Amino acid sequence: MEGLNHLVKIAEPIHYPAGTILITEGRAPVRTLLLLEGEVCLTTTSRNGRQLSFGMARPGEILGLESAILGDASQIRAEARSSCSVASFRRLDFLTFILRNPGACKGAARELADSYARMLKLLAQRHAQPKWAQA
């Protein structure tokens, strides 16, 4: 897959210690991150200011894919749970790559759908609990 080799060649490999914030909620994306090693906790802030965790990113996942595609400010916070390694791409290089590679575009669409399903599951679980259990 020639396109993937090109993307890997232009990636900047970065290693982060546990506790590092990789994506800050409310900031527009400049780079797109592909998690290579480690685990990253994904959270968002509710309207009432509560932190809601909606899962862990694992190797092979793209962090902040939604904002990378839309160019909007991130709606998530990504924090390294353990030391981790990422491949960092300029956002525009990543977008060009997925536009020119149908398999990569399909993979990005699948990740977006999985992220959406995780959020729906989280919302359903939170609304099924009594208010006293939602603290």
C-alpha positions as CSV (number, residue, x, y, z in Angstrom):
1,M,0.0,0.0,0.0
2,E,2.1,2.9,-1.4
3,G,-0.1,5.6,0.2
4,L,0.3,4.3,3.7
5,N,4.1,4.1,3.3
6,H,4.1,7.7,2.2
7,L,2.0,8.7,5.2
8,V,4.3,6.8,7.6
9,K,7.3,8.5,6.0
10,I,5.9,12.0,6.7
11,A,4.8,11.1,10.2
12,E,6.6,12.5,13.2
13,P,6.9,9.8,15.9
14,I,6.4,11.2,19.4
15,H,6.6,9.4,22.8
16,Y,4.6,10.7,25.7
17,P,4.7,9.8,29.4
18,A,1.6,8.8,31.3
19,G,-0.6,11.8,32.2
20,T,0.3,13.8,29.2
21,I,-2.7,15.6,27.5
22,L,-2.5,14.8,23.8
23,I,-5.7,16.6,22.8
24,T,-7.2,19.5,24.6
25,E,-10.9,20.1,24.5
26,G,-11.9,23.3,22.7
27,R,-8.7,23.6,20.5
28,A,-8.7,23.4,16.7
29,P,-6.6,20.5,15.4
30,V,-3.3,21.2,13.7
31,R,-2.1,17.6,13.7
32,T,-3.7,14.2,13.6
33,L,-2.4,11.5,15.9
34,L,-2.4,7.8,15.3
35,L,-1.9,5.8,18.5
36,L,0.9,3.3,18.0
37,E,1.5,2.1,21.6
38,G,-0.2,2.6,25.0
39,E,-3.6,3.6,26.1
40,V,-5.3,7.0,26.0
41,C,-8.3,7.9,28.1
42,L,-11.0,9.9,26.1
43,T,-13.3,12.3,28.0
44,T,-15.6,15.2,27.2
45,T,-17.2,17.8,29.4
46,S,-21.0,17.9,29.8
47,R,-23.0,21.1,29.7
48,N,-23.1,21.1,33.5
49,G,-19.3,20.9,33.7
50,R,-18.9,17.2,34.5
51,Q,-16.1,15.1,33.0
52,L,-17.6,12.1,31.1
53,S,-15.3,9.3,30.2
54,F,-16.3,7.5,27.0
55,G,-13.6,4.9,26.6
56,M,-10.0,4.1,26.0
57,A,-8.2,4.5,22.7
58,R,-6.0,1.6,21.8
59,P,-3.1,1.2,19.3
60,G,-4.3,1.7,15.7
61,E,-6.9,4.3,16.6
62,I,-6.8,7.9,15.3
63,L,-7.2,10.4,18.1
64,G,-9.5,13.3,17.5
65,L,-10.7,12.0,14.1
66,E,-13.9,14.0,14.2
67,S,-12.2,17.4,14.6
68,A,-9.4,16.4,12.2
69,I,-12.0,15.8,9.4
70,L,-14.2,18.8,10.2
71,G,-11.5,21.2,11.2
72,D,-13.6,22.2,14.3
73,A,-12.4,22.6,17.8
74,S,-12.0,19.3,19.6
75,Q,-14.9,18.1,21.7
76,I,-12.7,15.6,23.5
77,R,-9.8,15.5,25.8
78,A,-7.2,12.7,25.3
79,E,-4.9,11.9,28.1
80,A,-2.2,9.2,28.1
81,R,-3.1,6.6,30.7
82,S,0.2,4.9,30.2
83,S,3.3,6.0,28.3
84,C,2.5,6.0,24.7
85,S,3.8,6.5,21.2
86,V,1.9,8.3,18.4
87,A,2.5,9.0,14.7
88,S,1.8,12.7,14.3
89,F,0.7,14.0,10.9
90,R,-0.2,17.5,9.7
91,R,-4.0,17.6,9.5
92,L,-4.0,18.5,5.8
93,D,-1.6,15.6,4.9
94,F,-3.9,13.2,6.7
95,L,-7.0,14.5,4.9
96,T,-5.2,14.3,1.5
97,F,-4.3,10.7,2.4
98,I,-7.8,9.5,3.2
99,L,-9.2,11.3,0.2
100,R,-6.8,9.5,-2.2
101,N,-7.1,6.1,-0.5
102,P,-10.5,4.5,-0.5
103,G,-9.5,1.9,2.1
104,A,-8.3,4.6,4.5
105,C,-11.4,6.6,3.9
106,K,-13.5,3.5,4.8
107,G,-11.4,2.9,7.9
108,A,-11.9,6.5,9.0
109,A,-15.7,6.2,8.4
110,R,-15.7,3.0,10.5
111,E,-13.8,4.7,13.4
112,L,-16.3,7.6,13.3
113,A,-19.2,5.2,13.5
114,D,-17.6,3.3,16.4
115,S,-17.0,6.6,18.2
116,Y,-20.6,7.6,17.7
117,A,-21.8,4.2,18.9
118,R,-19.7,4.5,22.1
119,M,-21.2,8.0,22.8
120,L,-24.7,6.7,22.3
121,K,-24.0,3.7,24.7
122,L,-22.6,6.1,27.3
123,L,-25.7,8.4,27.1
124,A,-28.1,5.4,27.3
125,Q,-26.3,4.1,30.4
126,R,-26.3,7.5,32.1
127,H,-30.0,8.0,31.5
128,A,-30.8,4.5,32.7
129,Q,-29.3,5.2,36.1
130,P,-31.1,7.0,38.9
131,K,-30.0,10.6,39.4
132,W,-28.3,9.7,42.7
133,A,-26.0,7.2,40.9
134,Q,-24.9,9.7,38.2
135,A,-22.7,11.8,40.5
